[in-house]
Amino acid sequence: MRSLSLHVVPRAARADSASPPLALPLALADDYIVIALSDANFERYGITKDDIRRSLTRNPKVHVALLAIGEGAETTWLPQVLPGKAFTVRQTGDLSRTIRTVLSATLDKGL
């Protein structure tokens, strides 16, 4: 039986941040699954689509899912740009179901 551990890394991204928003959680991922939650206000934080793409695909051994919470315009393009890695969660009540779906899909791939 595999043992999973959970690391919670609270971190607010800023436009003047020295490292990409997902750099810290990726460095701590010892079980190769990272689920990042965001309010998806990327433009306000100075985060581009390319920044997100690089963060989510940096290490092929780390399975990353970005859950954008809310109904903002910036959440609509995420699943299109990063299918299978970025998800829009419009209602917070759907968050647990989305996390369960992401974990099931990741574990089914034979992690």
C-alpha positions in Angstrom: 0.0 0.0 0.0 1.3 3.4 -0.9 1.4 6.1 1.6 0.4 9.6 0.6 1.2 12.8 2.5 -0.3 16.2 2.2 1.6 19.4 2.1 -0.4 22.6 2.3 1.6 25.6 1.1 -0.4 28.8 1.5 1.1 31.4 -0.9 -0.2 34.4 -2.6 1.3 35.2 -6.0 2.4 38.7 -6.8 3.5 40.2 -10.0 6.9 41.0 -8.5 7.4 37.5 -7.2 10.8 36.0 -7.8 9.5 32.5 -8.5 6.5 31.2 -10.4 3.4 30.6 -8.3 3.6 26.8 -8.4 7.4 26.5 -7.9 7.2 26.0 -4.1 4.6 23.3 -4.1 6.4 21.4 -6.9 9.6 21.5 -4.9 7.8 19.9 -2.0 5.9 17.2 -3.9 7.2 13.9 -2.8 4.3 11.8 -4.0 4.1 13.4 -7.4 0.6 14.8 -7.2 0.1 18.6 -6.8 -3.4 20.2 -6.7 -3.2 23.9 -6.8 -6.1 26.1 -6.0 -6.4 29.6 -7.4 -8.9 32.5 -7.6 -7.7 32.8 -11.3 -7.0 36.5 -11.2 -3.8 35.9 -13.2 -3.7 39.2 -15.0 -3.9 41.1 -11.7 -0.9 39.1 -10.4 1.1 39.5 -13.6 0.9 35.7 -14.4 0.7 34.8 -18.1 -0.6 31.7 -19.9 3.0 30.7 -20.6 3.8 31.0 -16.9 1.0 28.7 -16.0 1.9 26.2 -18.8 5.5 26.1 -17.7 4.5 25.6 -14.0 2.1 22.8 -14.8 4.4 20.9 -17.2 7.8 21.6 -15.6 8.4 18.0 -14.4 6.8 15.1 -16.2 7.0 13.0 -13.0 4.8 15.4 -11.1 1.1 15.3 -12.0 -0.3 18.8 -11.5 -3.9 20.0 -11.6 -4.8 23.6 -11.3 -8.3 24.3 -10.0 -9.5 27.8 -10.9 -12.3 28.8 -8.5 -14.9 31.3 -9.7 -16.6 32.5 -12.8 -14.1 35.1 -14.0 -13.2 35.4 -17.7 -9.8 34.1 -16.9 -11.1 30.8 -15.9 -12.7 30.0 -19.2 -9.5 29.6 -21.2 -7.7 27.4 -18.7 -9.2 24.0 -19.6 -8.8 24.8 -23.3 -5.1 25.7 -23.0 -4.3 22.9 -20.6 -6.8 20.1 -21.0 -6.5 17.5 -18.3 -4.3 19.8 -16.1 -6.5 22.9 -15.5 -10.1 22.8 -14.4 -12.7 25.5 -13.7 -14.8 25.2 -10.5 -17.6 27.6 -10.8 -19.3 26.8 -7.5 -17.3 26.1 -4.3 -19.7 23.3 -3.6 -18.2 21.4 -6.6 -14.7 21.6 -5.3 -14.6 18.3 -3.4 -16.1 16.4 -6.4 -13.5 18.0 -8.7 -10.6 17.1 -6.4 -11.9 13.5 -6.2 -12.2 13.4 -10.0 -8.6 14.7 -10.4 -7.2 12.2 -7.9 -9.1 9.3 -9.4 -7.9 10.1 -12.9 -4.3 10.6 -11.8 -4.2 7.3 -9.8 -5.9 5.4 -12.7 -3.0 6.4 -14.9 -0.8 4.3 -12.7 1.0 6.8 -10.6 
